[in-house]
Amino acid sequence: MIRIVAVDDEYHILERFERMAAEFDEIELCGVFTSGDELLEYQELSILDAVFLDIEMPGIQGIALSNLILKKNPQISIVFMTAFAQYAVQAFDINAIDYLLKPVSKERLEITIGRLIARKAAGNHGAKPFVQCFGEFEIFVNEEILIWKNSKAKEILAYLIHKKGIPQSWQKIVDAVWPEYNPSKAHANFNATMYLLRRILAEAGIDHILENKRGNYRIKKDEIYCDVYVFEEDAKRALLGVVSSELIQKLELLYQGVYMEETGYEWAYPKAGALEQLAHKLNLVL
């Protein structure tokens, strides 16, 4: 059961939301509130999975309120509800799981609930997504390959994994992914693609692996299991002389082709060459 609340300064919106929410057995609507202060008081006493939050409200605005909510519970899911589409990029910059335009339809709400269920299930399962970087770059969630509808969204994620948790500005990401675009066009493409990437990860229940703080983006290394991360750590041990047949066998199993070989990502070529040299040094390839 997904425990949720809704916040909106217009009570008729909340009444309509209550009626729709009652049609879904998977969620429990624990309360509705007309102000952020009411919600924050309730949050002190209750365990919640998600907050459906209006952006334009008197007093504290929804974006600022969401930061206070996440400060109290970093694992809670934020879903924004608003009549203004221009807030979408800002909403996803704070890791919102979804963004609903009013009036919210039952069909659209069903999609959001599916994302919430997937995210909670992923958290309960405890298994980290597996990231394959040797050969074709792929993500596996609960042993199922993640399907990509946008190649650039996939490349942004690959680039952030390539950077091993070091925060990257949008400018650095753009220079790698859209080197041929002028800055204004590249920024527009970045915003749209980052929006899609967050949606793809949210639908898979793994949006927690991506973090954005003060306009810098990074992958949380501890939230994924990545073949190249493990390979590099074990290769260091082997080069220092901590060698065993089990370690060499593990390295051989991890090194399954050139780093991001079939992607065509030019920014990956130098690392691919360095890893290939390392594999030769360890006698993993002929």
C-alpha positions in Angstrom: 0.0 0.0 0.0 1.3 3.4 -1.0 0.6 6.0 1.7 0.1 9.5 0.1 -1.2 13.0 0.9 -2.2 15.9 -1.3 -1.7 19.6 -0.8 -3.6 22.3 -2.7 -5.0 25.7 -1.7 -8.1 25.0 -3.7 -10.4 22.7 -1.8 -12.4 21.7 -4.8 -9.2 20.3 -6.4 -8.6 18.3 -3.3 -12.2 16.9 -3.3 -11.8 15.8 -6.9 -8.4 14.2 -6.1 -10.0 12.3 -3.1 -12.7 10.9 -5.4 -10.1 9.7 -8.0 -7.7 8.3 -5.3 -10.6 6.3 -3.8 -10.8 4.3 -7.1 -7.2 2.8 -6.6 -6.7 0.0 -4.2 -3.0 0.4 -4.3 -2.9 3.7 -2.5 -4.1 5.0 0.8 -4.9 8.7 0.9 -3.9 9.6 4.4 -4.9 13.3 4.3 -5.5 16.4 2.2 -4.2 19.8 3.2 -4.7 23.4 2.0 -1.4 24.7 3.3 2.2 23.6 3.5 2.3 24.2 7.3 -0.5 21.7 7.8 1.4 19.1 5.8 4.7 19.7 7.6 2.9 19.2 11.0 1.3 16.0 9.7 4.6 14.7 8.3 6.2 14.9 11.8 3.8 12.3 13.0 3.2 10.0 10.0 5.2 7.8 7.7 4.4 8.7 4.0 5.5 7.4 0.7 4.5 10.3 -1.5 3.2 13.9 -1.5 1.0 15.3 -4.4 1.8 18.9 -4.3 0.5 22.1 -5.9 3.2 24.5 -7.0 1.3 27.9 -7.0 0.0 28.4 -3.5 -0.3 31.3 -1.1 2.5 31.5 1.4 5.2 29.0 0.8 5.4 27.9 -2.8 5.4 24.2 -3.8 9.0 24.1 -4.9 10.3 25.5 -1.6 7.9 23.3 0.3 9.1 20.2 -1.5 12.7 21.0 -0.3 11.4 21.1 3.3 9.6 17.8 2.8 12.6 16.1 1.4 14.8 17.5 4.2 12.6 15.6 6.7 12.4 12.5 4.6 14.8 12.2 1.6 13.2 9.0 0.5 9.7 10.4 0.0 8.4 10.8 -3.6 7.2 14.2 -4.7 4.6 14.6 -7.4 3.7 18.1 -8.6 0.3 19.1 -9.7 -0.1 22.4 -11.5 -1.8 24.2 -14.3 1.5 25.7 -15.5 3.8 23.6 -17.7 6.7 26.0 -17.4 7.6 24.6 -14.0 8.4 21.1 -15.4 12.2 21.5 -15.6 12.4 23.1 -12.2 10.3 20.3 -10.7 12.5 17.5 -12.0 15.6 19.4 -10.9 14.6 18.6 -7.3 14.1 14.9 -8.2 10.3 15.0 -8.4 9.0 11.6 -9.6 6.3 13.0 -11.8 4.6 16.3 -12.9 0.9 16.4 -13.5 -0.9 19.1 -15.4 -4.4 20.1 -14.0 -7.0 19.0 -14.4 -5.5 15.6 -13.6 -7.3 12.7 -15.3 -7.8 9.3 -13.8 -5.7 7.7 -16.7 -2.8 10.0 -16.0 -3.0 9.5 -12.3 -2.9 5.7 -12.9 0.5 6.1 -14.6 1.9 8.1 -11.6 0.7 5.4 -9.2 2.4 2.8 -11.3 5.7 4.7 -10.9 5.2 5.0 -7.2 4.6 1.3 -6.9 7.7 0.5 -9.0 9.8 2.8 -6.9 8.6 1.4 -3.6 9.0 -2.2 -4.9 12.6 -1.4 -6.0 13.4 0.0 -2.5 11.9 -3.1 -0.8 13.6 -5.5 -3.1 17.0 -4.1 -2.0 18.7 -5.1 -5.2 20.8 -2.5 -6.9 20.5 -1.9 -10.6 23.3 -3.6 -12.6 25.1 -1.3 -15.0 27.0 -3.0 -17.8 29.7 -0.8 -19.4 31.9 -3.4 -21.1 30.5 -4.0 -24.6 27.1 -2.5 -25.0 26.1 0.0 -22.3 22.9 -1.3 -20.6 21.0 -1.1 -17.3 19.4 -4.1 -15.7 16.7 -3.7 -13.1 15.7 -6.8 -11.2 17.5 -8.8 -14.0 15.3 -7.1 -16.7 17.0 -4.9 -19.3 15.9 -1.3 -19.2 14.2 -0.2 -22.5 15.2 3.2 -23.8 12.9 5.4 -25.9 15.5 8.2 -26.3 19.1 7.5 -27.2 20.3 10.9 -25.8 18.7 10.2 -22.4 20.6 6.9 -22.3 23.9 8.7 -23.3 23.5 11.3 -20.5 23.1 8.5 -18.0 26.1 6.7 -19.5 28.2 9.9 -19.3 27.3 10.4 -15.6 28.2 6.8 -14.8 31.4 7.3 -16.8 32.2 10.3 -14.4 31.9 7.9 -11.4 29.8 10.2 -9.1 31.7 13.4 -9.7 29.1 16.2 -10.1 28.7 17.6 -13.6 27.2 20.9 -14.7 24.7 20.9 -17.6 27.4 22.7 -19.7 29.8 19.8 -19.3 27.1 17.3 -20.1 26.1 19.3 -23.2 29.7 19.6 -24.4 30.0 15.8 -24.3 26.5 14.8 -25.6 25.8 17.6 -28.1 29.3 19.0 -29.0 28.0 20.2 -32.4 25.1 22.3 -31.1 25.2 26.0 -30.2 24.7 26.8 -26.5 21.1 27.8 -26.6 19.9 24.9 -28.7 22.0 22.5 -26.6 20.6 23.8 -23.3 17.0 23.3 -24.6 17.9 19.8 -25.7 19.4 19.1 -22.3 16.4 20.2 -20.4 14.0 18.2 -22.5 16.2 15.1 -22.4 16.9 15.3 -18.7 13.1 15.4 -18.1 12.8 12.2 -20.2 15.7 10.6 -18.3 14.1 11.2 -15.0 10.8 9.8 -16.2 12.4 6.7 -17.5 14.3 6.1 -14.3 11.1 6.8 -12.2 9.1 4.3 -14.2 11.8 1.7 -13.5 11.8 2.6 -9.8 15.4 3.7 -9.8 15.3 7.5 -10.0 17.1 7.6 -6.7 20.4 6.8 -8.4 20.4 10.2 -10.1 21.1 13.3 -8.0 21.0 17.0 -8.8 22.3 19.7 -6.4 22.7 23.3 -7.2 22.5 22.6 -10.9 25.1 19.8 -10.9 24.2 16.2 -11.7 25.8 13.0 -10.6 25.2 9.3 -10.2 25.2 7.9 -6.7 27.9 5.2 -7.0 26.7 3.4 -3.9 23.2 2.9 -5.4 24.4 0.9 -8.4 26.5 -2.2 -9.2 28.7 -1.3 -12.1 31.0 -3.8 -13.9 33.7 -1.2 -14.7 33.7 0.2 -11.1 34.3 -3.3 -9.7 36.8 -4.1 -12.4 38.9 -1.1 -11.7 39.0 -1.7 -8.0 39.9 -5.4 -8.4 42.5 -4.5 -11.1 44.3 -2.2 -8.6 44.5 -5.0 -6.1 45.9 -7.4 -8.8 48.5 -4.8 -9.8 49.6 -4.4 -6.2 50.3 -8.1 -6.0 47.1 -9.2 -4.3 46.5 -11.9 -6.9 44.5 -15.2 -6.7 43.0 -17.5 -9.2 39.5 -16.4 -8.0 40.4 -12.7 -8.5 41.8 -13.3 -12.0 38.7 -15.3 -12.9 36.5 -12.5 -11.6 38.4 -9.9 -13.8 38.0 -12.2 -16.8 34.3 -12.4 -16.3 33.9 -8.7 -15.9 36.0 -7.7 -18.9 33.5 -8.7 -21.6 34.6 -6.5 -24.5 35.8 -2.9 -25.0 34.4 -0.2 -22.7 31.1 1.1 -24.2 32.3 -0.5 -27.4 29.0 -0.4 -29.4 27.7 3.0 -28.3 29.8 5.3 -30.5 30.2 7.7 -27.5 33.4 9.7 -28.5 33.9 10.9 -24.9 34.3 7.2 -23.9 37.2 6.4 -26.3 40.1 7.5 -24.1 38.9 5.4 -21.1 38.2 2.5 -23.4 41.9 2.6 -24.6 43.1 2.9 -21.0 41.0 -0.1 -19.8 42.2 -2.2 -22.8 45.8 -1.5 -21.9 45.0 -2.5 -18.3 43.4 -5.7 -19.5 46.6 -6.5 -21.5 48.8 -5.8 -18.5 46.8 -8.3 -16.5 46.9 -10.8 -19.3 43.1 -10.9 -19.7 43.3 -10.5 -23.5 45.7 -11.8 -26.1 
